[in-house]
Amino acid sequence: MKALVHEQYGMADDVLAVREVEPPEVGEGEVLVRVRAVPVSGTDWHLVRGLPYAARLVTGLRRPANRYFGLELAGTVEALGGGVESLAVGDEVFGWCGGSFAEYVSVPAGQLAVKPRNVPMEVAAAGPIAAFTALQAVRDLGRVGPGRKVLVSGASGGVGTYAVQFAKVLGAEVTGICGAEKADLVRSIGADEVVDYRAVAFRDIGERFDVVIDIYGNPAVRDCARVMKKGGTLVLVGGTGGRLFMGLDRWLRGMVAAPFLGIKARPLVHKDRHDDLVTLRGLVESGEVTPVLGRTYALDQVAEAIEDVRAGRVRGHAVVTI
Ligand SMILES: NC(=O)c1ccc[n+]([C@@H]2O[C@H](COP(=O)([O-])OP(=O)(O)OC[C@H]3O[C@@H](n4cnc5c(N)ncnc54)[C@H](OP(=O)(O)O)[C@@H]3O)[C@@H](O)[C@H]2O)c1
């Protein structure tokens, strides 16, 4: 079978290659999935480059610990390992696993759920991990509820398009920050107001928010405090900056500074959770949330997709169909 192999860190074009490899075995508690669609996210750019360097403690110091690339998928169940009762052969599923850019992958059953029935594979594949991140930022750390004023920075991206929709589902009044070219997209998924980050500096937004979900990860924490109500919650999701920590240092400084600025700063390290996968399926099936599919690519175009996502050329999610 074909699979995308990642044996060293570097530019995606140089270090990702589609190769013929042995199909996976199906172990106890696992499910063999015929992969149909895999999303590409900002995290893939980090993984392929091995950045920030601090993350290599987890992803592999000198070379990637996982030779096969890809984190999420949608596909069809081909075979069941021993003890799997939650799924059946032929089920159309979505979820997360390592090495998903491949024709087949073996996945622990607890990392899969039946996909939303009302959307095709490539839409279902559009970012379960982005959705977990957004859900945990908005619902769990931001504790967003009816009438809360919420600011989402990075509203047009993979995580942001979910964060805007989850905040609206929870009854909030939402302002999204993105580039002017995607303002229509962010309005179409429910944002009440949209701010163009090139036209308005963060500190000058001129509103007072209960919750700021900082997904892009560039404003100084003191600038966040200027647009927040006293006691408001800043959820730190993304990071930009130096190659060693890429914003993790800003998170730490923010957490120290926040009490003196009269706000709470909550950093998010998202968790992949089956419960949240099921929640996502329910919200998509009820029509309350729609994954935003921007563009599809073929398996030999993953490097191009990674660069397009990085450069902001995709409206919502990039998805590779296999
Ligand atoms: N903490 C966690 O557990 C966790 C989990 C997953 C991801 N993340 C992080 O979350 C971040 C976003 O991921 P993603 O996949 O959503 O990325 P993405 O799809 O590339 O989206 C980036 C977003 O940031 C916006 N943006 C670009 N430049 C900006 C600026 N100068 N000011 C404000 N906004 C700007 C983009 O707007 P335009 O495209 O309209 O220009 C877009 O909305 C990444 O840093 C990723 O590593 C964190």
The ligand as an SDF file (V2000), in Angstrom:
LIG
                    3D

 48 52  0  0  0  0  0  0  0  0999 V2000
   -2.8990   24.4930   22.2910 N   0  0  0  0  0  0  0  0  0  0  0  0
   -3.2390   23.4230   21.5900 C   0  0  0  0  0  0  0  0  0  0  0  0
   -3.5340   22.3520   22.1430 O   0  0  0  0  0  0  0  0  0  0  0  0
   -3.3020   23.5430   20.0920 C   0  0  0  0  0  0  0  0  0  0  0  0
   -3.9250   22.5390   19.3280 C   0  0  0  0  0  0  0  0  0  0  0  0
   -3.9940   22.6910   17.9410 C   0  0  0  0  0  0  0  0  0  0  0  0
   -3.4250   23.8210   17.3350 C   0  0  0  0  0  0  0  0  0  0  0  0
   -2.7840   24.7540   18.1140 N   0  0  0  0  0  0  0  0  0  0  0  0
   -2.1690   25.9480   17.5240 C   0  0  0  0  0  0  0  0  0  0  0  0
   -3.1900   26.8300   17.1040 O   0  0  0  0  0  0  0  0  0  0  0  0
   -2.6460   27.6810   16.1130 C   0  0  0  0  0  0  0  0  0  0  0  0
   -3.6200   27.8410   14.9590 C   0  0  0  0  0  0  0  0  0  0  0  0
   -3.7880   26.5980   14.3010 O   0  0  0  0  0  0  0  0  0  0  0  0
   -4.7410   26.5160   13.0050 P   0  0  0  0  0  0  0  0  0  0  0  0
   -4.5970   25.1050   12.5010 O   0  0  0  0  0  0  0  0  0  0  0  0
   -6.0820   27.0530   13.2960 O   0  0  0  0  0  0  0  0  0  0  0  0
   -3.9470   27.5120   12.0140 O   0  0  0  0  0  0  0  0  0  0  0  0
   -4.4440   28.1360   10.6190 P   0  0  0  0  0  0  0  0  0  0  0  0
   -5.4960   27.2970   10.0150 O   0  0  0  0  0  0  0  0  0  0  0  0
   -3.1990   28.4090    9.8610 O   0  0  0  0  0  0  0  0  0  0  0  0
   -5.1300   29.5480   11.0380 O   0  0  0  0  0  0  0  0  0  0  0  0
   -4.3740   30.6790   11.4190 C   0  0  0  0  0  0  0  0  0  0  0  0
   -5.3450   31.8230   11.7120 C   0  0  0  0  0  0  0  0  0  0  0  0
   -4.5920   32.9430   12.2040 O   0  0  0  0  0  0  0  0  0  0  0  0
   -4.9550   34.1040   11.4470 C   0  0  0  0  0  0  0  0  0  0  0  0
   -3.8380   35.0540   11.3940 N   0  0  0  0  0  0  0  0  0  0  0  0
   -2.7650   35.0770   10.5510 C   0  0  0  0  0  0  0  0  0  0  0  0
   -1.9690   36.1150   10.8390 N   0  0  0  0  0  0  0  0  0  0  0  0
   -2.5440   36.7660   11.8820 C   0  0  0  0  0  0  0  0  0  0  0  0
   -2.1960   37.9260   12.6400 C   0  0  0  0  0  0  0  0  0  0  0  0
   -1.0820   38.6120   12.3810 N   0  0  0  0  0  0  0  0  0  0  0  0
   -3.0300   38.3020   13.6420 N   0  0  0  0  0  0  0  0  0  0  0  0
   -4.1580   37.6070   13.9370 C   0  0  0  0  0  0  0  0  0  0  0  0
   -4.5510   36.5020   13.2500 N   0  0  0  0  0  0  0  0  0  0  0  0
   -3.7450   36.0890   12.2430 C   0  0  0  0  0  0  0  0  0  0  0  0
   -5.3190   33.5720   10.0800 C   0  0  0  0  0  0  0  0  0  0  0  0
   -6.1200   34.5360    9.3870 O   0  0  0  0  0  0  0  0  0  0  0  0
   -6.1230   34.6730    7.7530 P   0  0  0  0  0  0  0  0  0  0  0  0
   -5.8760   33.3020    7.2040 O   0  0  0  0  0  0  0  0  0  0  0  0
   -7.4990   35.2040    7.4870 O   0  0  0  0  0  0  0  0  0  0  0  0
   -5.0100   35.6140    7.3940 O   0  0  0  0  0  0  0  0  0  0  0  0
   -6.1160   32.3220   10.4930 C   0  0  0  0  0  0  0  0  0  0  0  0
   -7.3940   32.6840   10.9180 O   0  0  0  0  0  0  0  0  0  0  0  0
   -1.2810   27.1020   15.7240 C   0  0  0  0  0  0  0  0  0  0  0  0
   -0.2770   27.8470   16.3830 O   0  0  0  0  0  0  0  0  0  0  0  0
   -1.3550   25.7010   16.2820 C   0  0  0  0  0  0  0  0  0  0  0  0
   -0.0650   25.1970   16.5780 O   0  0  0  0  0  0  0  0  0  0  0  0
   -2.7340   24.6460   19.4710 C   0  0  0  0  0  0  0  0  0  0  0  0
  1  2  1  0
  2  3  2  0
  2  4  1  0
  4  5  1  0
  4 48  2  0
  5  6  2  0
  6  7  1  0
  7  8  2  0
  8  9  1  0
  8 48  1  0
  9 10  1  0
  9 46  1  0
 10 11  1  0
 11 12  1  0
 11 44  1  0
 12 13  1  0
 13 14  1  0
 14 15  2  0
 14 16  1  0
 14 17  1  0
 17 18  1  0
 18 19  2  0
 18 20  1  0
 18 21  1  0
 21 22  1  0
 22 23  1  0
 23 24  1  0
 23 42  1  0
 24 25  1  0
 25 26  1  0
 25 36  1  0
 26 27  1  0
 26 35  1  0
 27 28  2  0
 28 29  1  0
 29 30  1  0
 29 35  2  0
 30 31  1  0
 30 32  2  0
 32 33  1  0
 33 34  2  0
 34 35  1  0
 36 37  1  0
 36 42  1  0
 37 38  1  0
 38 39  2  0
 38 40  1  0
 38 41  1  0
 42 43  1  0
 44 45  1  0
 44 46  1  0
 46 47  1  0
M  CHG  2   8   1  16  -1
M  END
$$$$
